[in-house]
């Protein structure tokens, strides 16, 4: 019975990305204490990561980037649809962890930072958990949950919750951003070309632009598979970000465009 229940919990976490103890207990018809014990056992087996009040899926690297790199070498690629969050999180997970560590090193003492939605910004949130001297604003519900383990105050923007992405979007959220000023904003993107930075969703792009307008420094977190990829929504021009943190250098033509736009490049160490 316990084994079957734990297998079901692992499947739910894998599919959705994160769950709360209360939700799983209600779904499976058992007590919250039983679910907590199940989560402890599943974490010990490396199948998930427990959070305050629930659990999140583990990030696992999937070796599926060769085709994307080859297509980028041949020219720009257009991503018509947004892949599921958990699939994106697993893709290039090791590179994203390197990027997150490098980005975390940029955050000074006592700063106010904003974290955008996406898999790379979630990895950064996990790197910032150990900090107790920051003020963190985010529209990324997953990042906010991860940061519950931190002693730094976390401010979650209010607005419409966008589906499986767990992104807070809409006019209420963008209006809130206009009331604040951030030392640094960290943005996730779905693509970078000479024309600028791109994202899958119009709603997320509006939030990114609101963050950009209120930041002293804008830092894009971007693994190398995003170079020469476009998506539905153009966020902004290359020069609207001050820095890209990545795991490898972009192709020469894109590097020239970034240099001309005076965008700094930080390539994370292995």
Protein Blocks (a to p, Z undefined) as FASTA:
>chain_A
ZZmmmmmmmmmmmmnopacfklmmmmnopafklmmmmmmmmmmnopaccdehiacddddd
ddfklmmmmmmmnoccddfbacdfklmmmnoklmmmmmmmmmmmmpcghiacdddedjkl
mmmmmmmmmpckbccddfbfklmmmmmmpmbdcdddedddehjlopaedjklmmmmmmpc
cfbdcdddfbdcfkbccdfblklmmmmmmmmmmcfbdcddddfklgopacfbdfbdfklp
cbdcdfbdcdfklmmmmmmnopacddddZZ
